Amino acid sequence: MVSSSNLAPSAALAGQGVMLTSDIIIGQYLKSGQLVVPADNPHPIRWKSHFVYLKNSSKQKRIAHFCDWLTKRMAEQEAQQNEKVE
């Protein structure tokens, strides 16, 4: 995963990986269909962000598996946080 806001979109557009980012950075690529949001996972920090990858990536199955794992982990973490609050 690339963390630089300048490099991450380029890497995702080149099919080199996935990124977690905001609408501001990748909105144009979502609208054009170049990048897609595989799972609508809310980030713990409440600004709108998306996990995206190249639409025709040859790694779609691996990305889907990773997204499933990420979704489960985020749900587990949210449940743990809710237990601490109660």
C-alpha positions as CSV (number, residue, x, y, z in Angstrom):
1,M,0.0,0.0,0.0
2,V,1.4,3.4,-0.9
3,S,0.8,6.2,1.6
4,S,1.7,9.3,-0.4
5,S,-1.4,11.1,-1.8
6,N,0.5,11.8,-5.0
7,L,1.8,8.2,-5.6
8,A,-1.2,6.2,-4.3
9,P,-3.6,7.1,-7.1
10,S,-1.0,6.5,-9.7
11,A,-0.2,3.1,-8.3
12,A,-3.9,2.1,-8.1
13,L,-4.4,3.3,-11.7
14,A,-1.4,1.3,-12.8
15,G,-2.9,-1.8,-11.2
16,Q,-0.2,-2.1,-8.6
17,G,-2.4,-2.2,-5.6
18,V,-5.2,-0.8,-3.6
19,M,-5.6,2.4,-1.6
20,L,-7.7,3.9,1.1
21,T,-8.5,7.5,0.2
22,S,-11.0,10.3,0.2
23,D,-13.5,11.4,-2.5
24,I,-11.5,14.6,-3.0
25,I,-8.5,12.6,-4.3
26,I,-10.2,9.9,-6.4
27,G,-13.6,11.3,-7.2
28,Q,-12.8,11.9,-10.9
29,Y,-11.5,8.3,-11.2
30,L,-14.7,6.8,-9.6
31,K,-16.9,8.9,-11.9
32,S,-15.0,7.8,-15.0
33,G,-15.1,4.2,-13.9
34,Q,-11.3,3.8,-13.9
35,L,-11.3,2.9,-10.2
36,V,-14.0,1.0,-8.3
37,V,-15.0,0.7,-4.6
38,P,-15.0,-3.1,-3.8
39,A,-16.5,-2.7,-0.3
40,D,-18.2,0.2,1.4
41,N,-16.3,0.0,4.7
42,P,-16.7,3.1,6.8
43,H,-13.4,4.3,8.2
44,P,-13.3,4.8,12.0
45,I,-12.5,8.5,11.4
46,R,-15.8,9.9,10.1
47,W,-14.7,11.4,6.8
48,K,-15.8,9.8,3.6
49,S,-13.1,7.6,2.2
50,H,-12.9,4.7,-0.2
51,F,-10.8,1.6,-0.7
52,V,-10.3,1.4,-4.4
53,Y,-8.5,-0.6,-7.1
54,L,-8.1,-0.7,-10.9
55,K,-11.4,-1.6,-12.5
56,N,-10.0,-4.4,-14.7
57,S,-7.3,-5.6,-12.3
58,S,-6.1,-9.1,-12.9
59,K,-6.0,-9.5,-9.1
60,Q,-9.7,-9.0,-8.5
61,K,-10.1,-12.4,-6.7
62,R,-7.2,-11.6,-4.3
63,I,-8.5,-8.1,-3.8
64,A,-12.0,-9.4,-3.0
65,H,-10.4,-11.8,-0.4
66,F,-8.5,-9.0,1.1
67,C,-11.6,-6.8,1.2
68,D,-13.6,-9.6,3.0
69,W,-10.8,-9.9,5.5
70,L,-10.7,-6.1,6.0
71,T,-14.4,-5.9,6.4
72,K,-14.4,-8.6,9.1
73,R,-11.4,-7.0,10.9
74,M,-13.1,-3.6,10.9
75,A,-16.4,-5.1,12.3
76,E,-14.4,-6.9,15.0
77,Q,-12.6,-3.7,16.0
78,E,-15.9,-1.7,16.0
79,A,-17.5,-4.4,18.2
80,Q,-14.6,-4.2,20.6
81,Q,-14.8,-0.4,20.8
82,N,-18.6,-0.7,21.5
83,E,-17.9,-3.2,24.3
84,K,-15.5,-0.7,25.9
85,V,-18.1,2.1,25.8
86,E,-20.8,0.0,27.4
